[in-house]
Amino acid sequence: MLIGTPGLEKHYDFGAGVEVLGMCYIRDYLVLATSNHVYVLYKEERAQEPEGYVIREIVKKSWNDIGLYSPGKTLVQMVSNGDTVLLLNSDEKVRKMVKVDLIGPETPLLPESWEIYKLDTQEDLKYTSIGYISGVFLAACEKNKTSYVQYTDVLDVNFDYSFQLDTALSNLTALKGNMREVWVFGANSIEVVAPTGEPRNDFFAHVHGAYINKGCVCKNSIAVYEKSFIFYGNDNVVYMSEGYELNPISTPALLDMIKSWGSLDTDADRDKVIGQIFSIAGHTFYMLKFKKFGKTLWYDLTTGSWVERESGDGNEWKGDFIERRPNGELIVSSSTTSKMYRMDNLYYTDDGDFICREFVFQTLSTEGKKRMFFYTLTLEIDSGLGPDDSVMLSWSDDGGYTWGNERTVRLGDYGHYNKKIQFRRLGSSTIRTFKVRLSTKSMVNILRASLDVEEGEA
């Protein structure tokens, strides 16, 4: 089954030339970092407005006003404890942090209740990653050519307490907290530490037997799902952890497709591989975006299937960073425009563009390489809610390396519900992979698929 894909509706427009490099929520306030400014935005419901709300800028400060270099096109790392957001701006020459702090009562939140200021961190410390776990902020840093995790429960400016790591900072990718553990991802390994309850420099200790001989070089691909981590590994495989074991969730065909896009040659390329977890319509997804190639993959953890997201016919998906408001609303920054969006299953386009969905079936083969004759592929489709909807079929006879021309069938106009689409005369092969692609401006669900195939002689 291929369910209807959530679309995007315009939520806010920054104006031309603004690219969001990181965002997260403090309560119902959205903190965003762009190449030029740090914003704090608030959605105020107003029934008299055409869209029912207005977006207020509570804070807008330039990086220069804060005392930091502009991040340029580098993504800004952001973590929050609910009242404070810590931002790490990584520059080639200097790595400094800034925090956005909520001061004063929870309601009402007034503009003067916010502060954004540079942390007066020690000049001889070099930071590469930040995190949060069990009430403390974390920062991976290097001092005297030794790497540490620094931590504090009140976020003072010096990060007084530290724990020495085995991973050298030159090989350290990122640190991520989950439950009561911190996974320190390196290029070729992962070390696991956990709070001990002891004070000062004994606050953390290595988890016995939890050293993992597998690494990650794309730090922003790492996402947390319940007790697991999901990330794009250093061997180009997408992994999901179970305890201290790593299980591949990517398929060989998926990895071949990723390789066909090109290579990630620089740190900037690898840093712009973004992985995020979100839930919608009863399904939980891991989104993996390759910004260098303009490609976006979604993995449905509920069904165990991968799809590629596009906006329009073959265009890059407009979404980028995804954050959930306290009321459950999903807010999405844009990778291709200066807009922010709301994402919901009730939106059937990406801000007016067709939603293209693609599903690659399991590769079929027989023992002894017997030839298979394919007569009919039937798709049962719940459609009829909008015009110009089409379904396209193509196939590969070499395991997904190359694909033939598409066959297209129109789904009909309004009122043509529960259709059965049949593709006939599909030829023969010793190996076959089918791919279905949908291009719609309405809700369309593929309910089931069936194939009429006969095995021939060897």
Helices and strands as residue ranges (DSSP letters): E 7-13, E 20-26, E 29-34, E 37-45, E 53-62, H 63-66, E 77-80, E 84-90, E 95-102, G 111-113, E 114-118, E 126-133, E 136-143, E 146-152, E 161-164, G 169-171, E 172-178, E 181-186, E 190-195, G 200-202, E 204-206, G 219-221, E 223-225, E 228-232, E 238-242, E 245-248, H 252-261, H 267-271, E 273-280, E 283-290, E 295-300, E 305-311, E 319-324, E 330-334, E 339-344, E 355-360, E 364-365, G 367-369, E 372-382, E 390-396, E 407-410, E 419-424, E 428-429, E 431-440, E 445-455
